[in-house]
């Protein structure tokens, strides 16, 4: 039965636009919901990250610092079915701001016939010691 619930949850999160895929993923990051983040990933990224999400109890991030003030800074339309967004965000605690950081998120349209949803195929993030990264991110040192 749990698999049916998970599948139903995931099918309910099928973004109709590439930007919506990133916006929902960001909501998952801000709420530390690995399940929401996972639902927005491509089947390939899901395959490679599922075990990490499960081992973390589907919770990502940390209580402090947290991600806030997220905004889109750049859109690069690679093709009609592939878009890359750069987002900026602050890492905050109740006592400090650890600065503004960036992620580059690639989103692709589902290639399956009659499917119109978009999913995330790559997330690039520059390493910083304060941040807790999600399992799907590729960390650049």
N, C-alpha and C positions, 0 to 999 in steps of 0.2 A: 504493500500500500504506500509506503513512503516514496517509492520511485514515481508513482502516479502523481503524488502531490508535488514533487520536485519538477516533473515534466510539465504539469499544469502551470506552476509558478513561472517556469522559464518561458512557456509559450505565451504567457500573459505579458511578458516584457519583450516584445518584438518591436523595436523602434522603426518608425516609418521614414525617418530622415537620418543622415549621418550625424548631424549635430545632436539630435535627440539621443542617440546611442551614447555619446560622450556625456551629455547632461545626466542621464540616468546612472551611468557609471560613476560620475562625480558624486551623485547623491549616495550611492553605495559606499564610496570612500568616506564621505563625511559622516555617515552613520555607522561606519565600521562593519558593513554588511557584506561579507564575502559572497553570500548567495546572490545578491543583486549584481555584484561585480562579475561573478562567474556567468550569470545569465546573459551578459552583454558580450561575452567573448566568442570568438569564432570556434567552430568545432575543434580545430587543431589546437588552439590555445587552451580550450577546456580539457582536452586530452592530456596535455602536458602539465596542467596545474591542478587538476582535480585532487590528487593526493595531498598536495600542500594545503589546499583549502580545507579538506576534510580533517587533516591533522591539527589544524588551527581551530577546529570546531566552527568553521565558516565565519569566524570573526577575524577582521584584519585591523591593522593600525595599532594605535596605542591611545591611552587616555590623554597623554600630554607628551610632546606638543601635538596639536591637531591641525588639520587642513582647514583653512577658511579663506574667505575673500577670493574665491576662484572666478576667473574670467578668461574669456577667449581672447587671444592676442593676434592669432594668425590663422588663416584658412588657406590651404594649398590644394586646389582641385587637381588631382593627378589624372583622373579620367572620370567618365560618367558613373563609374562604379567604385571609385577609390578616392577618398578624401583624407587629408592629413590636417589635424588641428594642433596648434600649440596653445596650451593653457598655462596661465600663471596662477600661483596660489601662495598664500602666506602660511608659514608654520608658526602657530601661536601657542603660548601657555598663558596662565593667569598672571605671570610676572615678566614675560619677555616675548618679543617678536624675533624669530630666528631668520627673518628675511623672506624675500620673494624667490620662489623656485619655479621651475618649468617642467612640463611634460609634453612630449610630442606623441600624439595618439593617431594611429592610422585606422580608418574605418572603411570597410568594404561592404558592398551590397551582396546579399546572399545570392550565389550563382545558381541555386537550384531553380528549376523551371517553376513558374507560378508563385515563387516566393518574392516578397517585396521588402523584407526586413533588412536591416543593416547590422553588422557586428564588428567588434574591435579585433583587429588582427595583430596589432603591435603597439606597445607602450614603451617609450624610451624616457628614462629619467636619469638625470645626473646625480651621482651619489652625494649624499651629505649625511653626516653622522647622527643628526637629530631625528631623521625621518624613519618611520616604519613603512617599508615598501610592501605592496601587494604582490602575491605570487606571480601574477601575469606580467609584471614589469621587467624590462631589460634595463639593468643598472649600468650606467656608463661611469667609469672612474676617471 
